[in-house]
Structure formats: structure tokens, C-alpha cells
């Protein structure tokens, strides 16, 4: 009867049922978004690792970077914007998984160089018979003494316990095995630019 319906409505209002239902809808939407992010990261990790590709093979460097960036974006949260600009590149005969490891190391270093909010720019180009990958950040930058030691095993600018100083040393070694080079340009307070040059032949 009308009295019972009124009592049920009053109890619903007292329990804030409408708010609970809205809250449940928000939780479900956030969960679906989280699952989709996890799916994208897992796919990126699968493409990134390419553990079955030990032999040299022709690979798309742009695609390698694109498969690495979702992993890096997961570290950026909402504080760092990554801007991508890809050139028209021919396939490169290389070890794709190894080069993806280099790109990941360099990009993580760029993220860690930005203390608060900032940007990272990723660009590729074909220059003088070589592919170049440029990663530039708006971070703290480095002085000449630090630049001179980059790539030394166990040298790190991170606090004690935060890095072993091997990521860049491994990256330099991988790029050298591809007959290429890694070059840094930076000044304190003006960010850093790292350029990876990979010759076609």
C-alpha cells in the first residue's frame, strides 16, 4: 500500500541508494579502464621483448619504439607528456629485442630526469645512410663532468639503491654491436637530448 511504499522510499533515501548505485557504476567503469590498460601493457611487453628473435632480422624501428612507449607511459602517470614524431624509415637488419631494450633504458632515464611535470619528445629520421632516434626531455639536465662518464659501468646519477649504473653501459654495448653510436647533449637545467645513430650498412 501507499504507506509501505513511502516507508521503502524513505529507507532508500536514508541509505543513499542512488549514490551507492552511481558509485558502483563509477567503480565498474574504472575497473574496465584498468583492465584495458593492463591488456595494452601486456601486449606491449609481448611485442617489446621478442625473446624468440635471437637472430638478425629486418625490423621497423618506428614499430619498436611504439611497442616500448606504452610501458614507459605506465611510469609517467599523468605528469609527463610524450610527443612522437616518426620519419619514413626503411627496415633495419638488427636484433629488434636488443634495440627495444636500449629504447626502454633511454626513455626510463628521461622519465627519471623529470622531477615533476614535463615532456619527452621522441623523433626518428633517416640521415646520411643511417637511422637516427632522438629522445629529448625537459628534465634537470647534466653538466659536462656527468656527460663525460655516461656509459661507464656502475656510474649512475641516481641515489644509492636506486640504480646500479648498468642500464646505459648495456645500451652503449648493444648499439656498438649494431655499428652505431649513442650521443648525449645537455646542460644543467635545460634537459637532455640523446641521439642513437644506427647505420644501414
Buried (B, 14 or more C-beta within 10 A) or exposed (E): EEEEEEEEEEEEEEEEEEEEEEEEEEEEEEEEEEEEEEEBBEEBEEBBBBEEBEEEEEBBBBBBBBBBBBBBBEEBEEEBEBEEEBBEBEEBEBBBBBBBBBBBBBBBBBBBBBEEEBBBBBBBBBEEEBBBBBBBBBBBBBEEEBBEEBBEEEBBBEEEEEBEBEBBBBBBEBBEEBEBBBEBBBEEEEBBBBBBBBEBE
